[in-house]
Structures are given as C-alpha cells and as structure tokens.
C-alpha cells in the first residue's frame, strides 16, 4: 500500500472527442441524460494510481472524516 510508484508522465492537453477517444450520446435524445463512452486506453490512465489499491469497509462501525 505504501510502495513507491512513479506516477505516469504528465500528458499534454488533447481534445479527446476530436481524437475519437471519448464520445457522448444522449439517451432518447434527452440532453439531460448523457452517456459518456471512454476508450480503454484513457480509462487505464485514469485508473493507474488506484490500480493496486485495497478498499476496506468495517461492518458495524462508524468512521468519521475527521
């Protein structure tokens, strides 16, 4: 959990829609119900920092944010 990982190098800003890496569709033409489809390579880059994470939930206990 505390291993040393180097984050991926900073990417230059790219318009993902123009490069066909992201597309947005509206459910039944309703602009209030968008569906966003992300290319697998973009999704992997977004999830890279959390790839080796472990999420633990304690049952029956309340955990505060302080």
Steps between C-alpha positions, in 0.01 A plus 500: 500500500786735569715378215690747291336553165585762250194671361454499124660794323282804456314491171457799282146623468316321222142534386379144565181543299686621190742206529210251530607390849175616664149521361181629656156371415169621641239252617198535270630837384463647851797729572443452874587128471848483345693175463878540481705227334874506571767313305674223700840669480363821655320303770820310593691828532230646725504191723879456511554655845230281659588175321663336804261649758309301756169630636398382845160551660445433866160350571313632803735795554461865419806675368511879501689716254690694769 
